[in-house]
Amino acid sequence: MGHTIYTAFKQSAQQWPDHDFMMVLQETADIYGIDAGSISYTTALAEVDRLTEQYAQAGYGHGHRVGILLENRPAFIFHWLALNKLGTSIVPINPDLRSAELEYLIGHSEMILAIATPNRHADLGEAAAKAGQEMGLITPDQTPPAALIPAPQAGQPITMESECALMYTSGTTGRPKGCMLSNAYFHLSGEWYADVGGLATLHKGRERMLTPLPLFHMNALATSTMAMIKTGGCLIVLDRFHPRTWWESVRKSQATVVHYLGVMPAILMKLEMTESDKNHEVRFGFGAGVDGSLHQPFEERFGFPLLEAWAMTETGAAACIIANEEPRYIGTNCFGKESDQVEVLLVDDQGNPVPNGTNGELLVRHSGADPRRGFFSGYWKDQAATDEAWADGWFHTGDIVRRDENGYLHFIDRKRNVIRRSGENIAAVEVENAMQQNAAIRSIAVAAVPDDIRGDEVMALIVPNKPLDNLEAKQKLATEIVEWGLSQLAYFKVPGYVVFVDALPLTSTNKIQRGELKKLALELLEHPECVDTNHLKKRQEI
C-alpha cells in the first residue's frame, strides 16, 4: 500500500480497469450541466494523471493547499486525487458559504488556488481580497496558473502523515475549526469500511454506493469514496437528496448500498406506498439519526436494514461504531458496540466514569500504543483546542451517550443541546423526534430559553404543514400540538413556548444550526406571536 490516496486508487484501477468507478445519473447531469453515464477506472485514472501533470508543471507540490468548490461533480474527485499524488492538500468548500464565511475560510486555510464553478469566482475573488490572501482561481477545465509560492515541504517525502485535506467542521456553534486530515486518516476510513463485515459487508468489485451527501463532508469523501476505492466499487453521487425521485435514482443506478441522514427516512416514509417499494437491489443503508419510531416501519416497508453508526470528522473511522450485527435494538437510538480497535469511556460533568444505564459524555480513543491512530492530526492554528479535545489522553466528543446493561451504546444528544429544566436533563433531539410525528408539523427544532424559576424552558420552532393566517390560528394550533405532545412525552419535555416559522436554520447537510437556533429562540421569546404554553405543562397523576 502506497502512502497517497492516489496510489490506492491506481491499484484499484489496475485490478478493475473496466469496472465503473463513478456514475452520473441524468437528473444530476442536467442540474450540473455535465455528461451523464458511467466513468470506468481506466478513464478516471487517465483524467487524474492528466491533471497531475498540469499541476506538477505549474509548480504545485507538497504542503500547498488548494480549495475545491465543485459541489458533487466527478471533477471534485479527479482534482483531489491529482493533487494528492503531489502532496497538495485540498480544502473542500461548502457551496452554501457566503462572503464573511468565505473570507474566514480562505484566510484561515491559506489556500493559494481555488477550483470552482464559474458562477462562484466573483464571490471567491472578493473574499480572498478581503482576507488579504493572494489566490488563483480556475474552473475545473482550465489549466492551473503557476503556483504563487514554492511548495512549503518541497523535497520532503510524502508520507502517511502528510496532510490530504483540511476539512472544516460545520460550525453549528461558533466559527468552524479546520481539521487536518492525513493520508492515513483516509486510508483507514476505506479499510475500516471494507473490513467491518456483518450486515455492512462490502463485496470487492461488485458494490454500487449511492450517496446524496456532500463531498465537502467526511462521510461522502472519506467514508463512501474511500470504501469504493478500496473495494473497486462504483460511487454514485447525487447533487443532493431529492425525495420524489430518490427511488428512481436507486433503481437506475442499481445501487447496492445507500448512505442517509436521519431526516431522509422520515421524508421517504411520508411518500405514498407503492407496489415497487421493495423493487431495488439495496442490501443496507449506512447513516445516523433515524427516528426510532420509524426505524422498523422503514425496514419493513422498503426491505433493507438502516445501520446506525457514530463518528465525527475528528475521529474518522478510527473510532467509528456501527450497529452492523444483531441485535441492533431498533427504535432505541442504539449504534452498536465498539470493536476491539476502539476504547470507550462515558463520564459525568466532573470527568468521573458513569455506570451502565446512566448518561455520560462519550470519550474515545484507538486501542493499542497510539491512541490517536487514524484520528485527525489536529485543529489548524488552534493547538489549545486540540489539547482540550484530547484532555487526559481521550478524545472528548461532546456527545451524550448511554450504555445499556448488555453493553450497547445509545445516542442521547450533543452535550451542548441538552436543556436543563428544574434539574431534569432534556435531550433536544428526543423532543424533536417525538414531536415530528404530529401531522401538523412539517419540521421542528427545539432550544433552551431562560426561565427565572426553572433555569431553562423548552421552546419549539415549528414549520407547519399548512399556512397559518393569524395569531388566533397559531395559538389554537400551538395548544393542540402541545396537548398532543403531553400524550407522547413527560410533561417537562414538552415545549413551554411555540413559535411558527417559515424555515429552520440548517446546515447544507440538513443538520440544525444549533448556535443560530439558540440565538433565534432568544430573539423570538419576546415576539408577540410567541405562544406561551407553559400553563398546559402539568405533572400527570400516576
C-alpha positions in Angstrom: 0.0 0.0 0.0 1.4 3.4 -1.0 1.3 6.5 1.2 -1.1 8.5 -1.0 -4.7 8.1 -1.8 -3.8 8.3 -5.4 -1.7 5.1 -5.1 -4.7 3.2 -3.6 -6.9 4.5 -6.5 -4.3 3.4 -9.1 -4.0 0.0 -7.6 -7.8 -0.5 -7.9 -7.7 0.9 -11.5 -5.1 -1.8 -12.4 -7.2 -4.5 -10.7 -10.6 -3.5 -12.1 -9.8 -1.4 -15.2 -13.2 -1.8 -16.9 -15.3 -1.5 -13.8 -17.4 1.6 -13.1 -15.6 4.0 -10.7 -18.3 6.7 -10.8 -21.8 7.1 -12.3 -23.6 10.3 -13.1 -27.4 9.9 -13.3 -29.3 12.0 -15.9 -31.0 14.1 -13.2 -27.7 15.1 -11.6 -26.1 15.7 -15.1 -29.0 18.0 -16.0 -28.6 20.0 -12.8 -24.8 20.4 -13.2 -24.7 20.7 -17.0 -22.3 17.8 -17.4 -22.4 14.4 -19.2 -24.4 11.6 -17.7 -23.2 8.0 -17.7 -20.6 5.7 -16.2 -16.9 6.5 -15.8 -14.6 3.5 -15.7 -11.5 3.2 -13.5 -9.3 3.4 -16.6 -11.0 6.6 -17.9 -10.8 8.1 -14.4 -7.1 7.3 -14.0 -6.3 8.8 -17.3 -8.0 12.1 -16.3 -6.4 12.1 -12.9 -2.9 11.6 -14.5 -3.6 14.4 -17.0 -4.5 16.8 -14.2 -1.5 15.7 -12.1 0.9 16.6 -15.0 -0.7 20.0 -15.3 -0.4 20.8 -11.6 3.2 19.5 -11.5 4.2 21.7 -14.4 2.6 24.7 -12.7 4.7 24.0 -9.5 2.1 22.7 -7.1 3.5 20.3 -4.5 3.9 19.0 -1.0 2.5 21.4 1.6 0.4 23.6 -0.7 -3.4 23.9 -0.1 -6.0 24.2 -2.9 -9.7 24.9 -2.3 -12.3 23.0 -4.2 -15.9 24.3 -4.7 -17.4 21.9 -7.2 -20.3 20.5 -5.2 -20.7 16.8 -6.1 -19.3 16.8 -9.6 -16.9 14.0 -10.6 -14.3 16.7 -11.2 -14.0 17.1 -7.4 -12.7 13.6 -7.1 -10.4 13.8 -10.1 -8.7 17.1 -8.9 -8.4 15.7 -5.4 -6.6 12.6 -6.5 -4.3 14.5 -8.8 -3.3 17.0 -6.1 -2.9 14.2 -3.6 -0.3 12.5 -5.7 1.8 15.6 -5.5 1.3 16.0 -1.7 -1.0 19.0 -2.1 -3.8 19.2 0.4 -7.4 20.2 -0.6 -9.8 22.5 1.3 -13.3 21.3 0.4 -15.6 24.4 0.3 -19.2 24.3 1.3 -21.1 25.9 -1.6 -23.6 27.5 0.8 -20.9 29.7 2.4 -21.2 33.4 1.6 -19.0 36.5 1.9 -17.9 36.6 5.5 -17.7 32.8 5.8 -15.6 32.5 2.6 -13.3 35.3 3.8 -12.6 33.5 7.0 -12.1 30.1 5.3 -9.7 31.4 2.6 -7.7 33.5 5.0 -7.5 30.8 7.7 -6.6 28.0 5.4 -4.0 30.0 3.4 -5.1 28.3 0.2 -3.2 29.5 -2.9 -5.6 28.4 -5.5 -9.4 27.6 -5.7 -11.0 25.4 -8.3 -14.7 26.4 -8.6 -17.6 26.7 -11.0 -17.6 30.0 -12.9 -20.6 31.4 -11.0 -18.7 31.4 -7.8 -15.5 33.1 -9.0 -16.6 36.6 -8.2 -17.5 35.6 -4.6 -14.3 33.8 -4.0 -12.1 36.5 -5.5 -13.8 39.2 -3.4 -13.5 37.1 -0.2 -9.8 36.4 -0.9 -9.1 40.1 -1.4 -10.9 41.0 1.9 -8.9 38.3 3.6 -5.6 39.6 2.2 -4.9 36.2 0.8 -3.3 36.0 -2.7 -5.1 33.2 -4.5 -5.5 31.9 -8.0 -8.9 31.0 -9.5 -9.8 28.4 -12.1 -12.7 26.3 -13.4 -12.2 22.6 -13.3 -11.5 22.7 -17.1 -8.8 25.4 -17.0 -5.1 24.9 -16.8 -3.8 25.9 -13.4 -1.7 29.1 -13.2 1.8 29.0 -11.8 1.9 28.3 -8.0 2.1 31.6 -6.1 4.8 30.3 -3.7 7.2 27.3 -3.7 5.9 24.1 -2.1 6.5 24.5 1.6 7.6 20.9 2.0 9.3 20.5 -1.4 11.9 17.8 -1.2 10.4 16.1 1.8 8.9 12.6 1.3 5.1 12.4 1.1 4.1 10.1 3.9 1.0 8.6 5.6 1.1 11.6 7.9 1.1 14.2 5.1 -2.0 16.3 5.0 -4.5 15.1 2.5 -7.3 17.6 3.3 -8.1 20.5 5.6 -11.8 19.9 6.3 -13.8 22.5 8.2 -16.4 21.4 10.7 -20.0 22.5 10.0 -19.9 25.4 12.5 -23.3 24.7 14.1 -21.9 26.8 17.0 -19.1 29.3 16.7 -16.6 29.5 13.9 -15.7 26.3 12.0 -12.4 24.6 13.0 -10.1 23.3 10.4 -9.5 19.6 10.9 -6.1 18.5 9.4 -6.7 15.1 7.9 -3.8 12.9 6.8 -3.4 10.3 4.1 -3.5 7.7 7.0 -6.9 9.1 8.0 -8.4 8.4 4.5 -6.7 5.1 4.1 -8.1 3.8 7.4 -11.6 5.1 6.6 -11.7 3.0 3.4 -10.1 0.0 5.1 -12.4 0.1 8.0 -15.5 0.1 5.8 -14.0 -2.7 3.6 -13.4 -4.9 6.6 -16.2 -4.1 9.0 -18.4 -7.0 7.8 -21.7 -8.2 9.3 -24.7 -6.6 7.8 -22.4 -3.9 6.3 -20.3 -6.4 4.3 -18.8 -5.0 1.1 -18.1 -7.3 -1.8 -15.0 -6.4 -3.8 -15.6 -5.3 -7.3 -19.4 -5.5 -7.0 -20.7 -2.7 -4.9 -22.5 0.4 -6.2 -22.8 3.0 -3.4 -25.3 5.9 -3.8 -25.0 9.0 -1.6 -26.7 12.4 -1.7 -24.3 13.7 1.0 -21.8 16.4 0.0 -18.2 15.7 -0.9 -17.1 18.6 1.3 -18.2 16.4 4.3 -16.2 13.4 5.7 -19.0 10.9 5.2 -19.0 11.2 1.4 -15.3 12.0 0.8 -13.6 9.8 3.5 -16.2 7.0 4.0 -18.1 6.5 0.8 -15.4 7.4 -1.7 -12.6 5.6 0.1 -14.8 2.5 0.6 -15.3 2.3 -3.2 -11.7 2.9 -4.0 -10.5 0.2 -1.6 -13.0 -2.3 -2.9 -13.1 -1.5 -6.6 -16.8 -0.3 -6.3 -18.8 2.4 -8.1 -19.6 5.7 -6.4 -22.9 7.3 -7.4 -23.0 10.9 -6.1 -26.2 12.9 -6.4 -26.2 16.7 -6.2 -28.5 16.4 -3.2 -31.4 14.4 -1.8 -34.5 14.5 -4.0 -37.3 12.7 -2.2 -39.6 12.4 -5.2 -37.0 10.8 -7.5 -35.0 9.0 -4.8 -36.2 5.5 -5.6 -35.9 6.1 -9.3 -32.3 7.0 -8.7 -31.8 3.9 -6.6 -33.1 1.7 -9.3 -31.5 3.3 -12.3 -28.1 3.3 -10.6 -28.5 -0.3 -9.4 -27.3 0.8 -6.0 -26.5 -1.9 -3.5 -25.7 0.4 -0.7 -27.2 3.8 0.2 -26.0 6.5 2.7 -28.5 8.5 4.6 -29.1 11.2 7.2 -31.8 10.8 9.8 -34.1 13.3 8.0 -34.2 11.2 4.9 -36.1 8.1 6.1 -38.7 10.4 7.8 -39.3 12.1 4.5 -39.4 8.9 2.5 -41.9 7.3 4.8 -44.3 10.2 4.1 -44.4 9.2 0.4 -47.3 7.2 -0.9 -46.8 3.5 -0.6 -46.4 1.7 -3.9 -46.0 -1.9 -5.1 -42.4 -1.1 -6.1 -41.2 -0.1 -2.6 -39.0 -3.2 -2.4 -38.1 -3.2 -6.1 -34.4 -2.4 -5.8 -31.0 -4.0 -5.1 -30.1 -2.2 -1.9 -28.7 -4.5 0.8 -28.2 -1.9 3.5 -28.3 1.7 4.4 -25.5 3.4 6.3 -26.2 6.5 8.3 -27.2 8.1 11.6 -30.1 9.8 13.3 -33.1 7.8 12.1 -36.2 8.5 14.2 -36.6 5.4 16.5 -40.4 5.2 15.8 -39.8 5.0 12.1 -36.8 2.6 12.1 -38.6 -0.7 12.0 -41.5 0.5 9.8 -39.0 1.8 7.2 -37.1 -1.5 7.1 -40.4 -3.5 6.8 -41.7 -1.3 4.0 -38.5 -1.0 1.9 -36.9 -4.3 2.7 -33.4 -3.4 3.9 -31.7 -2.5 7.3 -30.7 1.0 8.2 -27.4 0.6 10.0 -26.9 3.3 12.5 -23.3 4.4 13.1 -21.4 7.0 15.1 -18.3 9.0 14.0 -17.1 12.6 13.8 -14.9 14.5 11.4 -12.2 14.4 14.1 -12.4 10.6 14.6 -12.9 9.4 11.1 -13.2 5.6 11.0 -10.6 5.3 13.8 -13.4 5.4 16.4 -16.4 4.6 14.1 -19.0 2.5 15.9 -21.8 0.8 13.9 -24.8 -1.4 14.7 -23.9 -3.9 11.9 -24.7 -7.1 13.9 -27.8 -8.3 15.5 -29.3 -7.5 17.9 -29.5 -3.9 16.7 -32.1 -2.7 19.2 -34.1 -1.0 16.5 -36.0 2.0 17.7 -33.8 2.9 20.7 -31.1 5.1 19.1 -28.6 2.3 19.5 -25.5 2.5 17.4 -23.9 -0.8 18.4 -20.8 -1.7 20.4 -17.2 -0.6 20.0 -14.9 -3.0 18.2 -11.6 -4.3 19.7 -9.8 -1.4 17.9 -11.7 1.3 19.9 -11.8 2.2 23.5 -14.8 4.0 25.0 -15.4 5.8 28.3 -18.5 7.5 29.4 -18.1 10.3 32.1 -20.1 12.8 34.0 -19.5 16.6 34.1 -16.7 16.1 36.6 -14.9 13.5 34.4 -15.9 10.5 36.5 -16.9 7.3 34.8 -20.7 6.6 34.9 -22.3 3.2 35.4 -24.3 1.4 32.7 -27.8 2.9 32.3 -26.5 6.4 33.1 -26.0 9.2 30.5 -22.4 10.4 30.1 -20.2 12.2 27.7 -18.6 9.9 25.1 -14.8 9.7 25.2 -13.0 7.6 22.6 -9.5 6.6 21.5 -7.8 4.0 19.4 -6.7 0.9 21.3 -3.1 0.0 21.4 0.1 2.0 21.6 -1.1 5.0 19.6 -4.5 6.3 20.9 -4.6 8.9 18.1 -4.1 6.4 15.2 -6.4 7.3 12.3 -7.8 10.4 14.0 -7.5 13.9 12.7 -4.0 15.4 13.1 -5.3 18.4 15.0 -7.1 21.8 14.5 -5.2 24.1 12.2 -3.8 27.1 14.0 -5.5 26.0 17.3 -3.3 23.9 19.4 -5.2 24.9 22.5 -8.4 23.5 21.1 -6.6 20.3 20.0 -5.1 19.8 23.5 -8.5 20.4 25.1 -10.2 17.9 22.8 -7.5 15.3 23.8 -7.5 16.1 27.6 -6.3 13.1 29.7 -5.5 11.0 26.6 -9.1 10.7 25.4 -10.9 12.5 22.6 -13.8 14.3 24.1 -16.7 14.1 21.6 -19.2 16.3 23.3 -21.9 13.7 22.7 -24.1 12.3 25.5 -24.4 8.5 25.3 -25.8 5.8 27.5 -24.5 2.2 27.7 -27.2 -0.4 28.4 -26.9 -3.5 30.6 -25.8 -5.5 27.6 -23.0 -3.2 26.7 -24.7 -1.5 23.7 -24.3 2.3 23.2 -27.3 4.6 22.7 -27.1 8.2 21.4 -28.9 10.8 23.5 -27.8 14.2 22.1 -25.0 16.6 21.8 -23.9 17.8 25.2 -24.5 21.4 24.3 -28.0 20.6 23.1 -29.2 19.3 26.5 -31.8 21.5 28.1 -31.7 21.6 31.9 -35.2 22.4 33.3 -35.8 22.2 37.0 -33.0 19.7 37.4 -34.2 17.5 34.6 -31.9 16.9 31.6 -33.9 17.1 28.3 -32.3 16.0 25.0 -33.4 18.3 22.2 -33.2 15.5 19.6 -35.6 13.3 21.7 -38.2 16.0 21.8 -37.8 16.8 18.1 -38.1 13.2 17.1 -41.3 12.7 19.1 -43.0 15.9 18.2 -42.1 15.5 14.5 -44.7 12.7 14.3 -47.6 15.2 14.7 -49.3 15.5 11.4 -49.5 19.3 11.6 -45.7 19.7 11.8 -43.5 19.7 8.7 -40.3 20.2 10.7 -39.3 21.2 14.2 -36.3 22.3 16.3 -36.2 22.9 20.0 -33.9 25.0 22.1 -33.5 26.2 25.6 -34.7 29.7 26.6 -34.1 31.2 30.0 -36.7 30.8 32.8 -36.4 32.6 36.1 -37.8 29.7 38.1 -36.8 26.6 36.2 -33.4 27.7 34.7 -34.3 26.6 31.2 -37.6 26.2 29.4 -38.2 24.3 26.1 -39.0 26.4 23.1 -40.1 24.8 19.8 -39.7 26.5 16.4 -42.1 24.8 14.1 -42.6 24.9 10.3 -46.3 24.0 10.0 -47.6 21.8 7.2 -50.2 24.4 6.3 -50.0 28.2 6.4 -51.5 29.9 9.4 -53.3 33.2 8.7 -53.5 34.9 12.0 -52.4 34.8 15.6 -55.6 33.1 16.8 -54.9 30.2 14.4 -51.3 30.0 15.7 -52.4 29.9 19.3 -55.0 27.3 18.6 -52.6 25.0 16.7 -49.8 25.5 19.3 -52.2 24.4 22.0 -53.3 21.3 20.0 -49.7 20.4 19.4 -48.6 20.7 23.0 -51.6 18.8 24.3 -50.8 16.1 21.8 -47.1 16.2 22.9 -48.2 15.6 26.5 -49.5 12.2 25.4 -46.1 11.3 23.9 -43.6 12.8 26.4 -43.1 13.5 30.0 -44.7 16.9 30.7 -41.4 18.7 31.4 -40.0 17.8 28.0 -42.9 19.3 26.0 -42.5 22.8 24.7 -43.4 25.7 27.0 -43.2 28.1 24.1 -44.1 27.6 20.5 -43.2 29.9 17.5 -44.3 29.1 14.0 -41.6 30.0 11.4 -41.2 29.7 7.6 -37.9 27.8 7.8 -35.4 26.4 10.4 -31.7 27.4 10.4 -30.0 24.4 8.7 -26.5 23.5 7.5 -26.0 22.3 3.9 -26.2 18.7 5.3 -29.7 19.4 6.7 -28.4 19.5 10.3 -29.9 22.1 12.6 -27.5 25.0 13.2 -27.8 24.9 16.9 -25.9 28.2 17.5 -28.2 30.1 15.2 -31.2 28.3 16.6 -30.4 29.4 20.2 -29.9 33.0 19.1 -33.2 32.9 17.1 -35.1 31.3 20.0 -33.9 34.0 22.4 -35.0 36.8 19.9 -38.4 35.2 19.4 -39.1 34.8 23.1 -40.2 38.4 23.2 -42.0 38.3 19.8 -45.8 39.0 20.0 -46.6 35.7 18.1 -44.6 33.5 20.5 -47.3 31.3 22.1 -46.8 30.6 25.8 -47.9 27.1 26.5 -46.4 26.7 30.0 -49.8 26.6 31.6 -50.5 23.3 29.8 -47.4 21.6 31.3 -48.7 19.8 34.4 -47.3 16.8 36.1 -49.6 13.8 35.3 -51.1 12.0 38.2 -49.8 8.4 38.5 
